[in-house]
């Protein structure tokens, strides 16, 4: 009987890791507000919402510094290279339009890229909802909504 338990234990020991795979995601956010002088708190809160959703969905999430440049071609290549070197599966590029006067998010456009093949897995855009009473809650909710859409591109790869 002990031999049977050992045999079952060994089989489970080798099978369980094959069922568990954390999908790794690197996020690059580009803040577009016309001023491009500093990272806005609203964009940071939005990014946290995305990262929290993806983490809760079972992804291993990392992020690049929020980019303030208008032309992000070079930054995307650097992020793609860093993702390859860090054994990341997917790079998500999100461009966030921000109203410079009110610090409110206008919309977000994203592209999900398979790091190994550099092919686009999906893209989309979403308008930011009207702020609730608590601005932070609406920004987190918007991040969660975008994270959900991004995750649907990732899980269908």
DSSP file (Angstrom, degrees, kcal/mol; ACC not computed):
  #  RESIDUE AA STRUCTURE BP1 BP2  ACC     N-H-->O    O-->H-N    N-H-->O    O-->H-N    TCO  KAPPA ALPHA  PHI   PSI    X-CA   Y-CA   Z-CA
    1    1 A X     >        0   0    0      0, 0.0     4,-2.0     0, 0.0     5,-0.2   0.000 360.0 360.0 360.0 -39.2    0.0    0.0    0.0
    2    2 A X  H  >  +     0   0    0      1,-0.2     4,-2.2     2,-0.2     5,-0.2   0.867 360.0  55.3 -64.0 -34.9    2.9    2.4    0.8
    3    3 A X  H  > S+     0   0    0      2,-0.2     4,-2.3     1,-0.2    -1,-0.2   0.894 105.9  51.4 -64.7 -39.5    4.3    1.7   -2.6
    4    4 A X  H  > S+     0   0    0      2,-0.2     4,-2.6     1,-0.2     5,-0.2   0.918 109.8  49.3 -62.9 -44.4    1.0    2.7   -4.3
    5    5 A X  H  X S+     0   0    0     -4,-2.0     4,-2.5     1,-0.2    -2,-0.2   0.893 111.8  49.0 -62.6 -40.0    1.0    6.0   -2.3
    6    6 A X  H  X S+     0   0    0     -4,-2.2     4,-2.4     2,-0.2    -1,-0.2   0.907 111.3  49.8 -64.9 -41.7    4.6    6.7   -3.3
    7    7 A X  H  X S+     0   0    0     -4,-2.3     4,-2.2     2,-0.2    -2,-0.2   0.930 112.8  45.8 -63.7 -46.3    3.8    5.9   -6.9
    8    8 A X  H  X S+     0   0    0     -4,-2.6     4,-2.6     1,-0.2     5,-0.2   0.903 112.4  52.2 -63.4 -42.0    0.7    8.2   -6.9
    9    9 A X  H  X S+     0   0    0     -4,-2.5     4,-2.3    -5,-0.2    -2,-0.2   0.916 109.7  48.4 -61.1 -44.1    2.7   11.0   -5.2
   10   10 A X  H  X S+     0   0    0     -4,-2.4     4,-1.5     2,-0.2    -1,-0.2   0.904 111.6  49.6 -65.2 -41.6    5.5   10.8   -7.8
   11   11 A X  H  X S+     0   0    0     -4,-2.2     4,-2.1     1,-0.2     3,-0.3   0.937 113.0  46.4 -63.4 -45.8    3.0   11.0  -10.6
   12   12 A X  H  X S+     0   0    0     -4,-2.6     4,-2.5     1,-0.2     5,-0.2   0.873 106.8  59.5 -63.5 -36.6    1.2   14.0   -9.1
   13   13 A X  H  X S+     0   0    0     -4,-2.3     4,-0.5     1,-0.2    -1,-0.2   0.857 113.6  36.9 -60.4 -36.0    4.6   15.6   -8.5
   14   14 A X  H  < S+     0   0    0     -4,-1.5     4,-0.5    -3,-0.3    -1,-0.2   0.768 118.6  48.7 -88.8 -27.1    5.4   15.5  -12.2
   15   15 A X  H >X S+     0   0    0     -4,-2.1     4,-0.9    -5,-0.2     3,-0.8   0.878  99.1  63.9 -81.3 -38.5    1.9   16.2  -13.5
   16   16 A X  H >X S+     0   0    0     -4,-2.5     3,-1.3     1,-0.3     4,-1.1   0.903  99.6  52.1 -58.0 -46.4    0.9   19.2  -11.4
   17   17 A X  H 3< S+     0   0    0     -4,-0.5    -1,-0.3     1,-0.3    -2,-0.1   0.811 103.3  60.0 -62.0 -26.1    3.6   21.6  -12.7
   18   18 A X  H <4 S+     0   0    0     -3,-0.8    -1,-0.3    -4,-0.5    -2,-0.2   0.760 106.9  46.3 -72.4 -21.8    2.5   20.8  -16.3
   19   19 A X  H << S+     0   0    0     -3,-1.3     2,-0.7    -4,-0.9    -1,-0.2   0.663 102.0  74.5 -89.3 -18.5   -1.0   22.1  -15.5
   20   20 A X     <  +     0   0    0     -4,-1.1     2,-0.4    -3,-0.1    -1,-0.1  -0.853  53.5 154.3-102.7 116.6    0.3   25.3  -13.8
   21   21 A X        -     0   0    0     -2,-0.7     2,-0.6    37,-0.0    -3,-0.0  -0.922  29.6-150.5-142.9 116.0    1.6   28.0  -16.0
   22   22 A X        -     0   0    0     -2,-0.4     2,-0.4    37,-0.1    37,-0.2  -0.761  18.8-136.3 -86.2 121.3    1.7   31.6  -15.1
   23   23 A X        -     0   0    0     -2,-0.6    37,-2.7    35,-0.5     2,-0.4  -0.645  18.9-140.0 -77.6 126.4    1.4   33.8  -18.2
   24   24 A X  E     -a   60   0A   0     -2,-0.4    66,-1.9    35,-0.2    65,-0.8  -0.756  20.8-174.6 -96.7 134.5    3.9   36.7  -17.9
   25   25 A X  E     -ab  61  90A   0     35,-3.2    37,-2.4    -2,-0.4     2,-0.5  -0.984  12.8-161.2-130.8 133.5    2.9   40.1  -19.1
   26   26 A X  E     -ab  62  91A   0     64,-2.8    66,-3.1    -2,-0.4     2,-0.5  -0.963  15.1-152.7-113.5 132.3    4.9   43.3  -19.4
   27   27 A X  E     -ab  63  92A   0     35,-2.1    37,-3.1    -2,-0.5     2,-0.5  -0.894  12.0-173.4-111.7 131.9    3.0   46.6  -19.6
   28   28 A X  E     - b   0  93A   0     64,-3.2    66,-3.0    -2,-0.5     2,-0.5  -0.983   9.8-165.9-121.2 118.2    4.1   49.8  -21.3
   29   29 A X  E     - b   0  94A   0     -2,-0.5    38,-3.3    35,-0.3     2,-0.6  -0.900   5.9-160.6-108.3 131.9    1.9   52.8  -20.8
   30   30 A X  E     -cb  67  95A   0     64,-3.4    66,-3.1    -2,-0.5     2,-0.6  -0.951  10.6-150.8-111.3 115.7    2.3   56.0  -22.9
   31   31 A X  E     - b   0  96A   0     36,-2.7     2,-0.6    -2,-0.6    66,-0.2  -0.765  11.6-171.4 -89.3 121.6    0.7   59.1  -21.3
   32   32 A X  E     + b   0  97A   0     64,-3.3    66,-2.8    -2,-0.6    37,-0.1  -0.933  30.3 135.7-116.2 108.3   -0.5   61.6  -23.9
   33   33 A X        -     0   0    0     -2,-0.6    67,-0.4    64,-0.2    -1,-0.1   0.362  68.4-112.2-132.0   2.3   -1.6   64.9  -22.4
   34   34 A X  S    S+     0   0    0      1,-0.1    65,-0.0    65,-0.1    -2,-0.0   0.177 110.0  63.1  86.1 -19.8    0.0   67.5  -24.7
   35   35 A X  S    S-     0   0    0      3,-0.1    -1,-0.1     0, 0.0    -3,-0.0   0.806  71.0-170.9-103.5 -44.1    2.4   68.7  -22.0
   36   36 A X        +     0   0    0      2,-0.1     3,-0.1     1,-0.1    32,-0.1   0.852  43.3 122.9  56.7  41.3    4.5   65.6  -21.4
   37   37 A X  S    S-     0   0    0      1,-0.3     2,-0.3     0, 0.0    -1,-0.1   0.801  72.0  -2.5-102.8 -34.2    6.2   67.0  -18.4
   38   38 A X  S    S-     0   0    0     30,-0.0    -1,-0.3     0, 0.0     2,-0.3  -0.990  77.4 -89.9-155.0 159.3    5.5   64.5  -15.6
   39   39 A X        -     0   0    0     -2,-0.3     2,-0.2    -3,-0.1    29,-0.0  -0.562  45.4-131.7 -73.3 129.9    3.6   61.3  -14.9
   40   40 A X    >>  -     0   0    0     -2,-0.3     4,-1.6     1,-0.1     3,-0.5  -0.579   8.2-129.3 -85.7 144.8    0.0   62.1  -13.7
   41   41 A X  H 3> S+     0   0    0      1,-0.2     4,-2.4    -2,-0.2     5,-0.2   0.861 107.9  60.3 -58.8 -36.7   -1.4   60.4  -10.6
   42   42 A X  H 3> S+     0   0    0      1,-0.2     4,-2.1     2,-0.2    -1,-0.2   0.868 104.3  49.0 -62.5 -36.0   -4.5   59.4  -12.6
   43   43 A X  H <> S+     0   0    0     -3,-0.5     4,-2.5     2,-0.2    -1,-0.2   0.881 110.0  51.5 -70.9 -37.8   -2.4   57.4  -15.0
   44   44 A X  H  X S+     0   0    0     -4,-1.6     4,-2.1     2,-0.2    -2,-0.2   0.908 111.1  47.2 -64.7 -42.3   -0.6   55.6  -12.2
   45   45 A X  H  X S+     0   0    0     -4,-2.4     4,-1.8     2,-0.2    -2,-0.2   0.904 111.8  51.2 -65.5 -41.3   -3.9   54.6  -10.6
   46   46 A X  H  X S+     0   0    0     -4,-2.1     4,-1.8    -5,-0.2    -2,-0.2   0.921 109.4  50.5 -59.6 -46.0   -5.2   53.4  -13.9
   47   47 A X  H  X S+     0   0    0     -4,-2.5     4,-2.7     1,-0.2    -2,-0.2   0.897 107.2  54.2 -60.9 -41.5   -2.1   51.3  -14.4
   48   48 A X  H  X S+     0   0    0     -4,-2.1     4,-2.7     1,-0.2    -1,-0.2   0.882 105.5  53.8 -60.7 -38.3   -2.5   49.8  -10.9
   49   49 A X  H  X S+     0   0    0     -4,-1.8     4,-2.0     2,-0.2    -1,-0.2   0.912 110.9  45.6 -61.9 -43.0   -6.1   48.8  -11.9
   50   50 A X  H  X S+     0   0    0     -4,-1.8     4,-2.5     2,-0.2     5,-0.2   0.946 114.6  47.4 -64.2 -48.7   -4.8   46.9  -15.0
   51   51 A X  H  X S+     0   0    0     -4,-2.7     4,-2.4     1,-0.2    -2,-0.2   0.892 111.4  50.8 -63.0 -40.6   -2.0   45.3  -13.1
   52   52 A X  H  X S+     0   0    0     -4,-2.7     4,-2.5    -5,-0.2    -1,-0.2   0.907 111.0  48.7 -63.7 -41.7   -4.2   44.2  -10.2
   53   53 A X  H  X S+     0   0    0     -4,-2.0     4,-1.6    -5,-0.2    -2,-0.2   0.952 113.2  46.0 -63.7 -48.3   -6.8   42.6  -12.6
   54   54 A X  H  <>S+     0   0    0     -4,-2.5     5,-2.5     1,-0.2     4,-0.2   0.886 113.1  50.4 -63.4 -38.3   -4.1   40.7  -14.6
   55   55 A X  H ><5S+     0   0    0     -4,-2.4     3,-1.6    -5,-0.2    -1,-0.2   0.929 110.1  49.3 -63.7 -45.0   -2.5   39.5  -11.4
   56   56 A X  H 3<5S+     0   0    0     -4,-2.5    -1,-0.2     1,-0.3    -2,-0.2   0.775 105.4  59.1 -64.8 -25.8   -5.8   38.3  -10.0
   57   57 A X  T 3<5S-     0   0    0     -4,-1.6    -1,-0.3    -5,-0.2    -2,-0.2   0.492 128.5 -97.5 -81.4  -3.2   -6.4   36.5  -13.3
   58   58 A X  T < 5S+     0   0    0     -3,-1.6   -35,-0.5     1,-0.3     2,-0.2   0.545  78.5 135.8 102.9   8.3   -3.2   34.5  -12.7
   59   59 A X      < -     0   0    0     -5,-2.5     2,-0.7   -37,-0.2    -1,-0.3  -0.574  57.0-126.7 -88.3 152.6   -0.7   36.5  -14.8
   60   60 A X  E     -a   24   0A   0    -37,-2.7   -35,-3.2    -2,-0.2     2,-0.4  -0.902  40.3-161.3 -93.3 116.6    2.8   37.4  -13.7
   61   61 A X  E     +a   25   0A   0     -2,-0.7     2,-0.3   -37,-0.2   -35,-0.2  -0.842  23.0 161.7-114.6 135.7    2.8   41.1  -14.3
   62   62 A X  E     -a   26   0A   0    -37,-2.4   -35,-2.1    -2,-0.4     2,-0.3  -0.915  18.0-152.1-136.4 167.4    5.5   43.7  -14.6
   63   63 A X  E     -a   27   0A   0     -2,-0.3   -35,-0.2   -37,-0.2     2,-0.2  -0.994  10.9-132.3-144.3 151.4    5.6   47.2  -16.1
   64   64 A X        -     0   0    0    -37,-3.1   -35,-0.3    -2,-0.3     3,-0.1  -0.457  52.2 -77.2 -85.3 167.3    8.0   49.6  -17.7
   65   65 A X        -     0   0    0     -2,-0.2     2,-0.2     1,-0.1   -36,-0.2  -0.402  60.6 -92.8 -62.2 144.9    8.2   53.2  -16.6
   66   66 A X        -     0   0    0    -38,-0.1     2,-0.3     1,-0.1   -36,-0.2  -0.450  46.1-132.0 -63.5 128.2    5.3   55.3  -17.8
   67   67 A X  B     -c   30   0A   0    -38,-3.3   -36,-2.7    -2,-0.2    -1,-0.1  -0.661  25.3-176.4 -90.3 135.5    6.5   56.8  -21.1
   68   68 A X        +     0   0    0     -2,-0.3   -35,-0.2   -38,-0.2    -1,-0.1   0.386  48.9 111.4-108.2   0.3    5.9   60.5  -21.7
   69   69 A X        -     0   0    0      1,-0.1     3,-0.1   -37,-0.1   -33,-0.1  -0.431  61.3-144.6 -77.6 149.4    7.3   60.6  -25.3
   70   70 A X  S    S+     0   0    0      1,-0.2     2,-0.8    -2,-0.1    -1,-0.1   0.897  95.5  48.8 -77.9 -41.8    5.0   61.3  -28.3
   71   71 A X        +     0   0    0      1,-0.1     3,-0.3     2,-0.0     4,-0.2  -0.875  66.2 173.3 -99.5 110.1    6.9   58.9  -30.6
   72   72 A X     >  +     0   0    0     -2,-0.8     4,-2.9     1,-0.2     5,-0.2   0.201  42.1 111.9-104.5  16.5    7.4   55.7  -28.6
   73   73 A X  H  > S+     0   0    0      1,-0.2     4,-1.9     2,-0.2    -1,-0.2   0.925  84.3  42.5 -55.6 -48.5    8.9   53.6  -31.4
   74   74 A X  H  > S+     0   0    0     -3,-0.3     4,-2.3     1,-0.2    -1,-0.2   0.908 114.4  51.2 -65.2 -42.2   12.3   53.4  -29.7
   75   75 A X  H  > S+     0   0    0     -4,-0.2     4,-2.4     1,-0.2    -2,-0.2   0.876 108.1  52.3 -64.3 -38.5   10.7   52.8  -26.3
   76   76 A X  H  X S+     0   0    0     -4,-2.9     4,-2.6     2,-0.2    -1,-0.2   0.915 109.4  49.5 -64.1 -42.7    8.6   50.0  -27.6
   77   77 A X  H  X S+     0   0    0     -4,-1.9     4,-2.6    -5,-0.2    -2,-0.2   0.904 111.1  49.3 -63.8 -40.7   11.7   48.3  -29.1
   78   78 A X  H  X S+     0   0    0     -4,-2.3     4,-2.6     2,-0.2    -2,-0.2   0.920 112.9  47.5 -62.7 -43.6   13.5   48.7  -25.7
   79   79 A X  H  X S+     0   0    0     -4,-2.4     4,-2.2     2,-0.2    -2,-0.2   0.880 111.6  50.8 -65.5 -38.1   10.5   47.2  -23.9
   80   80 A X  H  X S+     0   0    0     -4,-2.6     4,-2.2     2,-0.2    -2,-0.2   0.919 111.8  47.0 -65.4 -43.7   10.3   44.3  -26.4
   81   81 A X  H  X S+     0   0    0     -4,-2.6     4,-2.5     2,-0.2    -2,-0.2   0.911 112.4  49.8 -63.4 -42.7   14.0   43.6  -26.0
   82   82 A X  H  X S+     0   0    0     -4,-2.6     4,-1.7     1,-0.2    -1,-0.2   0.876 109.8  52.1 -63.5 -37.0   13.6   43.7  -22.2
   83   83 A X  H  <>S+     0   0    0     -4,-2.2     5,-3.0     2,-0.2    -2,-0.2   0.898 109.4  48.9 -66.7 -40.6   10.7   41.4  -22.4
   84   84 A X  H ><5S+     0   0    0     -4,-2.2     3,-1.3     1,-0.2    -2,-0.2   0.942 113.6  46.4 -62.8 -46.8   12.6   38.9  -24.5
   85   85 A X  H 3<5S+     0   0    0     -4,-2.5    -1,-0.2     1,-0.3    -2,-0.2   0.786 113.0  50.2 -67.0 -27.2   15.5   39.0  -22.0
   86   86 A X  T 3<5S-     0   0    0     -4,-1.7    -1,-0.3    -5,-0.2    -2,-0.2   0.299 113.3-116.0 -94.0   9.2   13.2   38.7  -19.0
   87   87 A X  T < 5 +     0   0    0     -3,-1.3     2,-0.3     1,-0.2    -3,-0.2   0.879  56.3 165.0  57.7  41.5   11.3   35.6  -20.5
   88   88 A X      < -     0   0    0     -5,-3.0    -1,-0.2     1,-0.1   -63,-0.1  -0.686  31.0-155.5 -87.9 141.8    8.1   37.6  -20.8
   89   89 A X  S    S+     0   0    0    -65,-0.8    26,-2.3    -2,-0.3    27,-0.5   0.870  72.3  25.7 -82.8 -40.1    5.3   36.1  -22.9
   90   90 A X  E     -bD  25 114A   0    -66,-1.9   -64,-2.8    24,-0.2     2,-0.5  -0.975  56.7-156.3-136.6 138.1    3.3   39.2  -23.8
   91   91 A X  E     -bD  26 113A   0     22,-2.7    22,-3.2    -2,-0.4     2,-0.5  -0.960  13.1-161.4-110.8 129.6    4.0   42.9  -24.1
   92   92 A X  E     -bD  27 112A   0    -66,-3.1   -64,-3.2    -2,-0.5     2,-0.6  -0.954   1.4-164.2-113.7 120.5    1.0   45.2  -23.7
   93   93 A X  E     -bD  28 111A   0     18,-2.7    18,-2.0    -2,-0.5     2,-0.5  -0.917   9.7-175.4-105.8 122.0    1.3   48.8  -25.1
   94   94 A X  E     -bD  29 110A   0    -66,-3.0   -64,-3.4    -2,-0.6     2,-0.6  -0.972  12.6-160.6-123.6 123.0   -1.3   51.2  -23.8
   95   95 A X  E     -bD  30 109A   0     14,-3.3    14,-2.5    -2,-0.5     2,-0.5  -0.910  12.9-164.9-101.8 121.7   -1.7   54.8  -25.0
   96   96 A X  E     -bD  31 108A   0    -66,-3.1   -64,-3.3    -2,-0.6     2,-0.5  -0.927   8.6-150.5-112.9 121.4   -3.7   56.9  -22.5
   97   97 A X  E     -bD  32 107A   0     10,-2.3     9,-3.4    -2,-0.5    10,-0.9  -0.793  19.4-170.3 -90.8 129.4   -5.1   60.3  -23.5
   98   98 A X  E     - D   0 105A   0    -66,-2.8     2,-0.7    -2,-0.5     7,-0.2  -0.952  27.8-123.1-124.8 137.6   -5.3   62.6  -20.6
   99   99 A X     >  -     0   0    0      5,-3.1     4,-2.3    -2,-0.4     5,-0.4  -0.718  23.3-153.4 -76.0 115.4   -7.0   66.0  -20.3
  100  100 A X  T  4 S+     0   0    0     -2,-0.7    -1,-0.2   -67,-0.4   -66,-0.1   0.793  88.6  48.2 -65.4 -29.1   -4.1   68.2  -19.1
  101  101 A X  T  4 S+     0   0    0      1,-0.1    -1,-0.2     3,-0.1    -2,-0.0   0.911 124.6  25.6 -78.7 -43.0   -6.3   70.8  -17.4
  102  102 A X  T  4 S-     0   0    0      2,-0.1    -2,-0.2     0, 0.0    -1,-0.1   0.575  93.5-131.2-100.0 -10.6   -8.6   68.4  -15.4
  103  103 A X     <  +     0   0    0     -4,-2.3     2,-0.3     1,-0.3    -3,-0.1   0.724  60.1 141.1  65.0  22.7   -6.2   65.4  -15.1
  104  104 A X        -     0   0    0     -5,-0.4    -5,-3.1   -62,-0.0    -1,-0.3  -0.752  56.1-115.2 -96.4 143.9   -9.0   63.2  -16.2
  105  105 A X  E     -D   98   0A   0     -2,-0.3    -7,-0.2    -7,-0.2     3,-0.1  -0.548  24.8-172.5 -75.3 139.9   -8.5   60.2  -18.6
  106  106 A X  E     -     0   0A   0     -9,-3.4    22,-2.5     1,-0.4     2,-0.3   0.864  59.8 -36.7 -96.1 -53.7  -10.2   60.6  -21.9
  107  107 A X  E     -DE  97 127A   0    -10,-0.9   -10,-2.3    20,-0.3    -1,-0.4  -0.966  48.0-131.4-161.7 173.1   -9.6   57.1  -23.4
  108  108 A X  E     -DE  96 126A   0     18,-2.3    18,-2.3    -2,-0.3     2,-0.4  -1.000  10.7-166.5-137.9 137.6   -7.1   54.3  -23.8
  109  109 A X  E     -DE  95 125A   0    -14,-2.5   -14,-3.3    -2,-0.4     2,-0.3  -0.980  16.7-173.7-121.3 135.6   -5.9   52.4  -26.8
  110  110 A X  E     -DE  94 124A   0     14,-2.9    14,-2.0    -2,-0.4     2,-0.4  -0.918  18.9-164.8-134.1 158.5   -4.0   49.2  -26.4
  111  111 A X  E     -DE  93 123A   0    -18,-2.0   -18,-2.7    -2,-0.3     2,-0.5  -0.992  12.9-150.8-139.3 131.2   -2.1   46.6  -28.4
  112  112 A X  E     -DE  92 122A   0     10,-3.2     9,-3.5    -2,-0.4    10,-1.1  -0.919  17.9-168.6-107.9 122.2   -1.2   43.1  -27.2
  113  113 A X  E     -DE  91 120A   0    -22,-3.2   -22,-2.7    -2,-0.5     2,-0.6  -0.928  23.5-131.6-119.2 131.9    2.0   41.7  -28.7
  114  114 A X  E  >  -D   90   0A   0      5,-2.9     4,-2.4    -2,-0.4     5,-0.5  -0.716  19.8-151.7 -75.5 118.7    3.4   38.1  -28.5
  115  115 A X  T  4 S+     0   0    0    -26,-2.3    -1,-0.2    -2,-0.6   -25,-0.1   0.861  89.2  54.0 -65.1 -37.4    7.0   38.7  -27.5
  116  116 A X  T  4 S+     0   0    0    -27,-0.5    -1,-0.2     1,-0.2   -26,-0.1   0.865 125.8  20.8 -67.8 -36.3    8.3   35.5  -29.2
  117  117 A X  T  4 S-     0   0    0     -3,-0.2    -2,-0.2     2,-0.2    -1,-0.2   0.552  92.8-132.7-108.5 -10.6    6.8   36.2  -32.6
  118  118 A X     <  +     0   0    0     -4,-2.4     2,-0.3     1,-0.2    -3,-0.2   0.691  59.7 141.4  60.7  21.5    6.3   40.1  -32.4
  119  119 A X        -     0   0    0     -5,-0.5    -5,-2.9     1,-0.0     2,-0.5  -0.682  59.1-110.3 -93.7 148.1    2.8   39.5  -33.8
  120  120 A X  E     -E  113   0A   0     -2,-0.3    -7,-0.3    -7,-0.2     3,-0.1  -0.638  25.9-172.5 -77.2 124.2   -0.2   41.5  -32.6
  121  121 A X  E     -     0   0A   0     -9,-3.5     2,-0.3    -2,-0.5    -8,-0.2   0.673  66.0 -38.0 -88.0 -20.5   -2.6   39.2  -30.6
  122  122 A X  E     -E  112   0A   0    -10,-1.1   -10,-3.2     2,-0.0    -1,-0.4  -0.914  53.0-158.3 170.6 164.1   -5.2   41.9  -30.4
  123  123 A X  E     +E  111   0A   0     -2,-0.3     2,-0.3   -12,-0.2   -12,-0.2  -0.959  17.2 151.8-153.6 168.0   -5.9   45.6  -30.0
  124  124 A X  E     -E  110   0A   0    -14,-2.0   -14,-2.9    -2,-0.3     2,-0.3  -0.986  25.8-129.9-179.6 179.8   -8.7   47.9  -28.9
  125  125 A X  E     -E  109   0A   0     -2,-0.3     2,-0.3   -16,-0.3   -16,-0.2  -0.982  12.8-170.0-149.1 157.2   -9.8   51.1  -27.4
  126  126 A X  E     -E  108   0A   0    -18,-2.3   -18,-2.3    -2,-0.3     2,-0.3  -0.979  22.0-126.5-151.9 135.3  -12.1   52.3  -24.7
  127  127 A X  E     -E  107   0A   0     -2,-0.3   -20,-0.3   -20,-0.2     2,-0.2  -0.596  36.3-109.5 -79.1 143.4  -13.4   55.6  -23.6
  128  128 A X        -     0   0    0    -22,-2.5     3,-0.1    -2,-0.3    -1,-0.1  -0.488  35.4-117.4 -71.0 140.1  -13.0   56.5  -19.9
  129  129 A X        -     0   0    0      9,-0.2   -24,-0.1    -2,-0.2     2,-0.1  -0.315  38.4 -85.4 -72.4 161.7  -16.2   56.5  -18.0
  130  130 A X        -     0   0    0      1,-0.1    -1,-0.1    -2,-0.0     0, 0.0  -0.448  59.8 -95.7 -62.5 139.2  -17.5   59.6  -16.3
  131  131 A X        -     0   0    0     -2,-0.1     4,-0.1    -3,-0.1    -1,-0.1  -0.285  35.6-139.2 -61.8 141.0  -15.9   60.0  -12.9
  132  132 A X        -     0   0    0      2,-0.5    -1,-0.1     3,-0.1     6,-0.1  -0.093  44.4 -78.6 -78.6-170.9  -17.8   58.6   -9.9
  133  133 A X  S    S+     0   0    0      1,-0.2     2,-0.7     2,-0.1     3,-0.1   0.928 128.2  50.5 -58.5 -44.0  -17.9   60.5   -6.6
  134  134 A X  S  > S-     0   0    0      1,-0.2     4,-1.6     2,-0.0    -2,-0.5  -0.867  75.4-158.4 -99.3 115.5  -14.4   59.2   -5.8
  135  135 A X  H  > S+     0   0    0     -2,-0.7     4,-2.1     1,-0.2     5,-0.2   0.876  90.7  57.1 -59.9 -40.3  -12.1   59.8   -8.7
  136  136 A X  H  > S+     0   0    0      1,-0.2     4,-2.4     2,-0.2    -1,-0.2   0.877 104.5  52.4 -61.4 -38.4   -9.7   57.1   -7.6
  137  137 A X  H  > S+     0   0    0     -3,-0.4     4,-2.5     1,-0.2    -1,-0.2   0.913 109.7  47.9 -65.1 -43.1  -12.5   54.4   -7.7
  138  138 A X  H  X S+     0   0    0     -4,-1.6     4,-2.2     2,-0.2    -9,-0.2   0.862 112.0  50.1 -68.1 -34.1  -13.5   55.3  -11.3
  139  139 A X  H  X S+     0   0    0     -4,-2.1     4,-2.2     2,-0.2    -2,-0.2   0.910 111.9  47.6 -68.8 -42.2   -9.8   55.3  -12.4
  140  140 A X  H  X S+     0   0    0     -4,-2.4     4,-2.4     2,-0.2    -2,-0.2   0.922 112.1  50.6 -62.0 -43.7   -9.3   51.8  -10.8
  141  141 A X  H  X S+     0   0    0     -4,-2.5     4,-2.4     1,-0.2    -2,-0.2   0.898 109.3  50.5 -62.3 -41.7  -12.5   50.6  -12.4
  142  142 A X  H  X S+     0   0    0     -4,-2.2     4,-2.4     2,-0.2    -1,-0.2   0.909 110.2  50.5 -62.8 -42.2  -11.4   51.9  -15.9
  143  143 A X  H  X S+     0   0    0     -4,-2.2     4,-2.7     1,-0.2    -2,-0.2   0.892 110.0  50.1 -61.9 -40.1   -8.1   50.1  -15.4
  144  144 A X  H  X S+     0   0    0     -4,-2.4     4,-2.2     2,-0.2    -2,-0.2   0.908 110.0  50.4 -64.6 -42.3   -9.9   46.9  -14.5
  145  145 A X  H  X S+     0   0    0     -4,-2.4     4,-1.7     2,-0.2    -2,-0.2   0.920 113.7  44.2 -62.1 -44.8  -12.1   47.2  -17.6
  146  146 A X  H  X S+     0   0    0     -4,-2.4     4,-2.6     1,-0.2    -2,-0.2   0.915 111.7  54.2 -66.4 -42.1   -9.1   47.6  -19.8
  147  147 A X  H  X S+     0   0    0     -4,-2.7     4,-2.6     1,-0.2    -2,-0.2   0.872 106.1  53.1 -58.0 -38.2   -7.3   44.8  -18.1
  148  148 A X  H  X S+     0   0    0     -4,-2.2     4,-1.8     2,-0.2    -1,-0.2   0.913 110.3  46.3 -63.7 -43.9  -10.2   42.5  -18.7
  149  149 A X  H  X S+     0   0    0     -4,-1.7     4,-1.2     2,-0.2    -2,-0.2   0.899 113.2  49.5 -65.9 -40.9  -10.2   43.3  -22.5
  150  150 A X  H  X S+     0   0    0     -4,-2.6     4,-1.9     1,-0.2     3,-0.5   0.914 108.9  53.0 -63.3 -42.9   -6.4   42.8  -22.6
  151  151 A X  H  X S+     0   0    0     -4,-2.6     4,-3.0     1,-0.2     5,-0.3   0.862 102.2  58.2 -63.2 -35.8   -6.7   39.5  -20.7
  152  152 A X  H  X S+     0   0    0     -4,-1.8     4,-0.7     1,-0.2    -1,-0.2   0.845 107.9  47.4 -64.5 -30.8   -9.2   38.3  -23.3
  153  153 A X  H  < S+     0   0    0     -4,-1.2    -1,-0.2    -3,-0.5    -2,-0.2   0.881 114.0  48.1 -71.3 -38.9   -6.6   38.9  -26.0
  154  154 A X  H >< S+     0   0    0     -4,-1.9     3,-1.5     1,-0.2    -2,-0.2   0.927 109.7  49.3 -69.5 -45.9   -3.9   37.1  -23.9
  155  155 A X  H 3< S+     0   0    0     -4,-3.0    -1,-0.2     1,-0.3    -2,-0.2   0.716 107.3  56.7 -71.4 -18.7   -6.0   34.0  -23.0
  156  156 A X  T 3<        0   0    0     -4,-0.7    -1,-0.3    -5,-0.3    -2,-0.2   0.315 360.0 360.0 -92.3   8.8   -7.0   33.4  -26.7
  157  157 A X    <         0   0    0     -3,-1.5    -1,-0.2    -4,-0.0    -2,-0.1   0.509 360.0 360.0 -72.4 360.0   -3.4   33.2  -27.9
